[in-house]
């Protein structure tokens, strides 16, 4: 298992962050590194999460999850929410796809297997956010909703935010049907030259970058991972391997 981190957060000593991704064996991701209870046995996933916690420097029982539904719903989490969804017998925070917090030692966490994890850090107010942006969440502007919730809860100035658009499916591989293209045209009129390539593929990372810019985040404060989870090595990919494949885990926490 590997911990993939962002350059933009280097030097921020009060957070731990990263995407926990599988080792690559015999041309495919190692199933022992799967981090979703939906895709593996409980004993296997518990072992993988123990290793993930060790790499990240957190207690794996503290991983805090929402039940991801490809929405634009954002939850504020507190110490009372810590560990929700960490194991199968514990309910998640709620149905949604992003969390924000300013509480220490509450590792907000999402599972991804092609969708885009988006990390947000407010260095001024010591607050964080983490969003799961699939095509539906992107079309619903989940990044904008997360930024607005951070402003509402923590008085975050978007101009202060540092953002990492993490590993996910790239424009190279994200083929979609006409109904999805129609949805993006409706959601982002005038943006088509930036997100739709000549072959009809959609660039989810670029759309999310432009949403962030529209919310007032400065371009120099945004880092985009060049890793494609489908054609690149080192990640679980739903589109490549189908239903039942493992999941990568993205996590972000404030440390004391």
Backbone torsions as a table, in degrees:
resi	resn	phi	psi	omega
1	UNK	NA	145.4	-179.1
2	UNK	-123.1	150.3	171.2
3	UNK	-106.2	113.5	-179.7
4	UNK	-98.0	123.6	-175.2
5	UNK	-119.9	164.5	179.8
6	UNK	-95.0	142.8	173.9
7	UNK	-67.3	-35.0	-171.4
8	UNK	-65.6	-20.8	-179.9
9	UNK	-96.5	1.5	178.3
10	UNK	-61.1	135.7	179.7
11	UNK	92.4	-7.9	176.1
12	UNK	-91.1	98.8	-169.6
13	UNK	-76.9	-15.9	-173.4
14	UNK	-94.4	8.5	173.7
15	UNK	-126.3	157.7	163.8
16	UNK	-123.6	141.2	-176.5
17	UNK	-154.6	167.2	170.8
18	UNK	150.5	170.3	172.6
19	UNK	-106.2	122.4	177.3
20	UNK	-87.9	113.3	-171.1
21	UNK	-123.7	155.2	-172.7
22	UNK	-78.4	155.7	166.4
23	UNK	-66.0	158.8	-177.4
24	UNK	-112.3	117.3	-175.7
25	UNK	-130.9	129.6	176.8
26	UNK	53.8	40.1	175.8
27	UNK	77.2	17.5	179.0
28	UNK	-155.0	162.1	-179.9
29	UNK	-69.0	143.5	-179.6
30	UNK	-71.3	116.6	-178.1
31	UNK	-62.2	-19.9	177.9
32	UNK	-66.7	-17.1	-179.0
33	UNK	-96.7	6.4	176.2
34	UNK	-62.0	138.0	-174.5
35	UNK	-116.5	12.6	179.2
36	UNK	-112.7	130.8	177.9
37	UNK	-69.6	-15.4	176.6
38	UNK	-76.3	-16.4	-172.1
39	UNK	-118.1	6.5	-178.8
40	UNK	-159.9	171.9	177.8
41	UNK	-70.8	155.6	-178.2
42	UNK	-61.1	-40.9	-179.0
43	UNK	-64.9	-40.9	179.6
44	UNK	-64.5	-45.4	-176.7
45	UNK	-69.7	-37.0	176.7
46	UNK	-60.2	-41.7	177.8
47	UNK	-63.9	-43.1	179.7
48	UNK	-64.7	-39.3	-179.9
49	UNK	-70.6	-30.2	174.8
50	UNK	-63.3	-42.3	177.4
51	UNK	-67.4	-40.0	178.1
52	UNK	-61.0	-42.4	178.6
53	UNK	-63.4	-38.8	178.5
54	UNK	-63.9	-43.7	-180.0
55	UNK	-65.5	-37.0	-177.2
56	UNK	-85.0	-21.3	-178.1
57	UNK	83.9	33.7	178.7
58	UNK	-132.8	162.0	174.2
59	UNK	-75.3	121.2	-177.8
60	UNK	-61.5	-21.7	176.2
61	UNK	-72.0	-9.4	-179.0
62	UNK	-97.1	-7.9	177.0
63	UNK	-54.0	130.7	-171.5
64	UNK	-119.9	123.9	-170.0
65	UNK	-124.6	151.4	161.6
66	UNK	-100.0	161.7	172.3
67	UNK	-86.1	106.2	-168.9
68	UNK	-74.5	126.5	-175.0
69	UNK	-128.5	15.0	179.1
70	UNK	60.0	49.0	-177.3
71	UNK	-114.6	-171.4	171.2
72	UNK	-117.4	28.8	-178.4
73	UNK	-87.7	132.7	-175.8
74	UNK	-122.3	132.5	177.8
75	UNK	-110.6	140.9	165.7
76	UNK	-89.2	129.1	-179.7
77	UNK	-114.7	151.0	-179.5
78	UNK	-129.6	-175.4	179.8
79	UNK	-57.8	-32.0	-179.9
80	UNK	-64.2	-20.6	-178.5
81	UNK	-92.5	-9.7	-172.9
82	UNK	-56.7	129.9	177.2
83	UNK	87.9	-2.2	177.8
84	UNK	-65.9	127.7	-178.8
85	UNK	81.5	2.9	-178.0
86	UNK	-66.3	-30.4	-180.0
87	UNK	-136.7	160.1	-171.8
88	UNK	-58.5	-29.3	-176.9
89	UNK	-88.2	8.4	-178.8
90	UNK	-119.3	124.6	-177.8
91	UNK	-69.1	154.0	180.0
92	UNK	-79.0	175.0	178.9
93	UNK	-59.4	-40.3	-178.9
94	UNK	165.2	-179.7	178.6
95	UNK	-83.5	114.1	-177.8
96	UNK	178.8	-172.2	-173.1
97	UNK	-141.4	14.3	174.7
98	UNK	-155.4	153.3	176.6
99	UNK	-136.6	150.1	173.3
100	UNK	-132.6	150.5	178.2
101	UNK	-161.2	157.2	168.2
102	UNK	-125.2	18.8	-177.3
103	UNK	-95.4	136.3	-180.0
104	UNK	-73.5	150.9	173.1
105	UNK	59.2	36.0	171.3
106	UNK	-123.0	89.4	-176.2
107	UNK	-74.4	101.2	177.6
108	UNK	-72.4	136.8	-165.5
109	UNK	-143.3	142.8	174.4
110	UNK	-134.7	155.9	176.9
111	UNK	-105.9	134.1	-178.0
112	UNK	-138.0	146.9	176.0
113	UNK	-147.9	39.3	174.4
114	UNK	148.1	-32.8	176.9
115	UNK	-63.1	165.0	-172.4
116	UNK	-97.7	122.3	171.0
117	UNK	-85.0	132.9	-178.4
118	UNK	-124.0	119.0	-175.9
119	UNK	-102.0	134.7	178.9
120	UNK	-129.3	131.5	-178.9
121	UNK	-130.2	127.5	176.3
122	UNK	-103.1	98.5	-176.4
123	UNK	-66.9	-24.7	-176.0
124	UNK	-76.2	-44.1	-175.8
125	UNK	-103.8	4.5	-178.9
126	UNK	51.0	57.9	177.8
127	UNK	-131.5	156.2	-175.9
128	UNK	-139.3	160.1	173.3
129	UNK	-145.7	152.9	178.8
130	UNK	-142.8	127.3	-175.6
131	UNK	-124.8	145.8	175.5
132	UNK	-104.7	109.0	-172.4
133	UNK	-114.8	88.8	165.2
134	UNK	-81.7	-169.5	-177.4
135	UNK	-68.9	-34.8	179.4
136	UNK	-69.5	-43.8	177.3
137	UNK	-64.2	-37.2	176.7
138	UNK	-64.8	-46.2	178.8
139	UNK	-61.3	-28.9	176.9
140	UNK	-87.6	5.0	177.6
141	UNK	59.2	50.5	-179.5
142	UNK	-62.1	-30.7	177.6
143	UNK	-64.4	-43.4	177.7
144	UNK	-61.1	-42.5	179.2
145	UNK	-63.5	-36.7	179.6
146	UNK	-68.7	-43.0	177.3
147	UNK	-61.5	-44.3	-179.3
148	UNK	-64.9	-37.4	178.8
149	UNK	-68.4	-36.2	176.8
150	UNK	-66.0	-37.2	176.1
151	UNK	-65.2	-43.6	-179.2
152	UNK	-63.8	-42.7	-174.0
153	UNK	-85.9	-35.3	-169.9
154	UNK	-125.4	5.2	-176.6
155	UNK	61.4	33.3	179.4
156	UNK	-65.4	131.4	171.2
157	UNK	-91.4	118.4	-178.9
158	UNK	-52.7	-30.6	179.5
159	UNK	-65.8	-16.9	178.0
160	UNK	-90.7	-16.9	-172.1
161	UNK	-67.9	141.4	168.6
162	UNK	-106.9	134.2	-172.2
163	UNK	-130.9	135.0	172.1
164	UNK	-119.0	117.2	171.9
165	UNK	-91.5	103.6	-165.5
166	UNK	-82.3	-171.9	-178.2
167	UNK	-60.4	134.8	178.3
168	UNK	-169.7	-177.8	-178.2
169	UNK	-63.1	134.2	-178.1
170	UNK	-91.9	168.4	175.7
171	UNK	-60.5	-25.9	178.3
172	UNK	-58.7	-26.8	-170.3
173	UNK	-126.1	-8.1	-171.6
174	UNK	-88.5	79.5	175.9
175	UNK	-81.7	135.5	-178.6
176	UNK	-136.2	166.3	177.9
177	UNK	-87.9	172.5	-177.3
178	UNK	-62.9	-28.4	-179.8
179	UNK	-68.2	-33.0	178.2
180	UNK	-73.0	-43.0	176.6
181	UNK	-58.9	-41.2	179.1
182	UNK	-62.2	-39.1	178.5
183	UNK	-63.6	-41.4	180.0
184	UNK	-70.5	-35.6	175.9
185	UNK	-62.5	-37.4	178.5
186	UNK	-70.7	-40.7	-176.6
187	UNK	-75.1	-32.3	-174.1
188	UNK	-131.7	65.9	-178.9
189	UNK	-61.4	133.7	179.3
190	UNK	89.5	-9.7	-177.3
191	UNK	-93.9	-4.2	-170.9
192	UNK	-51.7	-40.7	-179.9
193	UNK	-59.5	-20.2	-175.5
194	UNK	-94.6	-23.0	-174.5
195	UNK	-117.6	-10.9	-178.4
196	UNK	-115.8	120.0	-179.2
197	UNK	-91.3	178.7	-172.9
198	UNK	-63.9	-26.6	-179.2
199	UNK	-87.8	-1.8	180.0
200	UNK	91.7	9.4	176.9
201	UNK	-81.6	151.1	-179.6
202	UNK	-104.7	139.7	178.8
203	UNK	-102.1	90.0	-178.0
204	UNK	-63.5	-37.4	-177.8
205	UNK	-64.9	-40.4	-179.8
206	UNK	-69.2	-38.2	177.1
207	UNK	-61.4	-45.2	-179.8
208	UNK	-65.7	-33.2	174.7
209	UNK	-63.1	-43.1	-178.5
210	UNK	-69.5	-34.3	173.9
211	UNK	-62.3	-44.2	179.3
212	UNK	-61.1	-44.1	178.2
213	UNK	-61.0	-40.8	-179.6
214	UNK	-64.7	-23.5	177.8
215	UNK	-86.4	-1.5	176.7
216	UNK	102.4	6.2	176.3
217	UNK	-76.3	134.8	-176.0
218	UNK	-75.0	141.3	-176.5
219	UNK	-59.0	-34.5	-179.3
220	UNK	-72.9	-9.3	179.6
221	UNK	-98.2	11.4	-179.5
222	UNK	-118.7	127.1	173.6
223	UNK	-114.3	135.6	178.9
224	UNK	-116.3	125.1	175.4
225	UNK	-68.1	136.1	176.1
226	UNK	-86.4	0.0	-176.9
227	UNK	-77.2	128.2	171.6
228	UNK	-100.0	123.8	-177.0
229	UNK	-70.8	-20.3	-178.3
230	UNK	-84.8	-55.6	-175.4
231	UNK	-92.8	-14.6	177.6
232	UNK	-85.2	162.3	178.3
233	UNK	-92.4	145.5	170.5
234	UNK	106.5	12.0	179.5
235	UNK	-140.8	151.2	167.4
236	UNK	-73.1	144.6	-179.1
237	UNK	-141.5	119.1	177.8
238	UNK	-64.8	-43.8	-177.6
239	UNK	-66.7	-33.7	-179.3
240	UNK	-77.3	-43.2	-168.5
241	UNK	-110.1	-8.3	174.7
242	UNK	84.5	-179.7	-179.4
243	UNK	-59.9	142.6	-179.1
244	UNK	93.0	-6.1	177.1
245	UNK	-67.6	163.4	178.9
246	UNK	-74.2	177.7	179.0
247	UNK	-130.4	143.8	168.7
248	UNK	-80.8	154.2	178.2
249	UNK	-118.6	128.6	175.1
250	UNK	-107.5	134.9	-177.0
251	UNK	-144.1	149.8	-178.7
252	UNK	-146.8	129.9	-179.0
253	UNK	-144.7	152.3	171.7
254	UNK	-93.3	132.2	178.9
255	UNK	-108.4	157.3	-178.8
256	UNK	-74.9	NA	NA
